[in-house]
């Protein structure tokens, strides 16, 4: 992983609301978590831009992504199967089986998700757990997407993308 440091004045820093992390240039990241051909975005909120705790949280996440993938896959698959009937209800019958299929294997879930975004919210000080929020576009919930909150590398919550707002 290459890290680049850029010196910004306060006015420039206030205008930056995210860092772009391109998973196409990082094959291990793309192959492990994004499971898509599009780029992933890495966001760090401007008012807490590039704190040591944010960098540390991302480093821990990045270093442990291979171990994290099966836990993410299981948690997302469980959420999908639990909510599937709700998602299918009222959906266009011509597209329901394509967009919200009945899945047999947990690994099939990755085919329904795209455009990973990695949010690194302000991290609490001290011994508090580090937090990363992962967001995907998904076929079954196009309006609200999918969000997963990780605390200390463990899946803490799976739901709509709005969970990122709870961490800002």
C-alpha positions in Angstrom: 0.0 0.0 0.0 1.4 3.4 -1.0 0.6 6.3 1.2 1.0 9.8 -0.1 1.3 12.9 2.1 0.0 16.2 0.8 0.4 19.5 2.6 -2.8 21.5 2.6 -3.6 24.9 4.0 -6.8 25.3 6.1 -8.9 26.6 3.2 -7.9 23.6 1.0 -8.4 21.2 3.9 -11.9 22.5 4.5 -12.9 21.8 0.8 -11.7 18.1 0.9 -14.4 15.7 2.0 -12.9 12.4 0.9 -9.8 10.7 -0.4 -10.1 8.5 -3.5 -8.8 5.0 -3.1 -8.7 3.2 -6.4 -8.9 -0.5 -5.9 -8.0 -1.1 -9.6 -4.4 -0.1 -8.8 -4.3 -2.4 -5.7 -5.0 -5.9 -6.9 -5.0 -7.4 -3.4 -7.7 -5.0 -2.2 -9.7 -5.4 -5.3 -9.6 -9.2 -5.2 -10.3 -9.5 -1.5 -13.1 -7.1 -0.7 -14.4 -5.1 -3.5 -15.2 -8.0 -5.8 -16.0 -5.5 -8.6 -14.3 -4.0 -11.5 -15.1 -0.4 -10.5 -13.0 1.7 -8.2 -13.4 1.9 -4.5 -13.4 5.2 -2.7 -11.7 5.9 0.6 -13.4 8.7 2.6 -12.0 10.6 5.6 -14.1 13.4 6.8 -12.6 16.9 6.3 -12.9 18.2 9.8 -11.0 15.2 11.1 -8.9 14.9 7.9 -6.0 12.4 8.1 -5.8 12.0 11.9 -3.3 9.4 13.2 -6.3 7.3 14.5 -7.9 7.3 11.1 -4.7 6.2 9.4 -4.2 3.5 12.1 -7.8 2.3 11.6 -7.4 2.0 7.9 -4.0 0.3 8.2 -5.5 -2.3 10.6 -8.5 -2.8 8.2 -6.2 -3.1 5.2 -3.8 -5.5 6.8 -6.7 -7.8 8.0 -8.9 -7.7 4.9 -8.3 -11.4 3.9 -9.4 -12.6 7.4 -12.3 -10.2 7.4 -13.8 -11.3 4.1 -15.4 -14.5 5.3 -17.0 -12.7 8.3 -18.3 -9.9 6.0 -19.6 -12.5 3.5 -21.4 -14.4 6.2 -22.9 -11.3 7.9 -24.1 -9.8 4.6 -25.5 -13.1 3.4 -27.4 -13.5 6.7 -28.7 -10.0 6.5 -29.8 -10.5 2.8 -31.6 -13.8 3.6 -33.3 -12.3 6.7 -34.5 -9.2 4.7 -35.0 -10.9 1.3 -38.8 -11.3 1.5 -39.2 -7.6 2.6 -37.0 -6.5 -0.4 -39.0 -8.7 -2.8 -42.4 -7.4 -1.6 -43.8 -5.0 -4.1 -40.8 -5.4 -6.5 -41.4 -5.5 -10.2 -42.2 -9.2 -10.9 -40.3 -9.0 -14.2 -37.0 -8.2 -12.4 -37.4 -9.6 -8.9 -35.6 -12.9 -9.6 -32.7 -11.1 -11.3 -32.2 -8.3 -8.8 -33.2 -10.2 -5.6 -32.5 -13.9 -6.4 -32.8 -16.7 -3.9 -29.1 -17.5 -3.1 -27.8 -20.9 -2.1 -24.2 -20.0 -1.2 -22.8 -17.1 0.8 -20.2 -16.3 -1.9 -23.0 -15.5 -4.4 -23.8 -12.3 -2.5 -20.7 -10.5 -4.0 -22.3 -10.7 -7.5 -25.2 -8.5 -6.2 -22.9 -5.7 -4.9 -20.7 -3.1 -6.6 -18.9 0.2 -6.1 -17.4 -0.3 -2.6 -16.7 2.9 -0.6 -14.6 2.8 2.6 -15.5 5.5 5.1 -13.1 6.3 8.0 -15.0 8.4 10.5 -13.5 10.4 13.3 -12.0 7.8 15.7 -12.6 8.0 19.4 -9.5 8.6 21.5 -7.9 6.2 24.0 -8.8 2.6 24.1 -12.0 3.0 22.1 -12.5 0.5 19.2 -11.5 1.6 15.8 -14.3 2.0 13.3 -14.6 1.6 9.5 -17.8 1.8 7.5 -18.1 -0.1 4.2 -20.8 0.9 1.7 -21.8 -0.8 -1.5 -24.4 -0.3 -4.2 -26.6 -3.4 -4.3 -29.2 -4.8 -6.6 -31.7 -5.5 -3.9 -31.8 -2.0 -2.4 -30.9 0.5 -5.0 -32.2 3.5 -3.2 -30.5 3.0 0.2 -27.6 0.6 -0.7 -25.8 -1.6 1.8 -23.7 -0.5 4.8 -21.5 -2.5 7.1 -19.9 -1.0 10.3 -16.7 -2.7 11.6 -15.5 -2.2 15.1 -12.0 -3.5 15.8 -12.2 -5.6 12.7 -15.5 -7.3 13.7 -18.8 -6.8 11.9 -20.9 -4.7 14.3 -23.9 -3.8 12.1 -25.2 -4.6 8.6 -28.0 -2.5 7.1 -28.7 0.5 4.8 -26.0 2.9 3.9 -27.4 5.4 6.4 -25.3 3.7 9.1 -22.4 5.9 8.0 -24.3 9.0 9.2 -24.3 7.5 12.7 -20.5 7.6 12.6 -19.8 11.1 11.4 
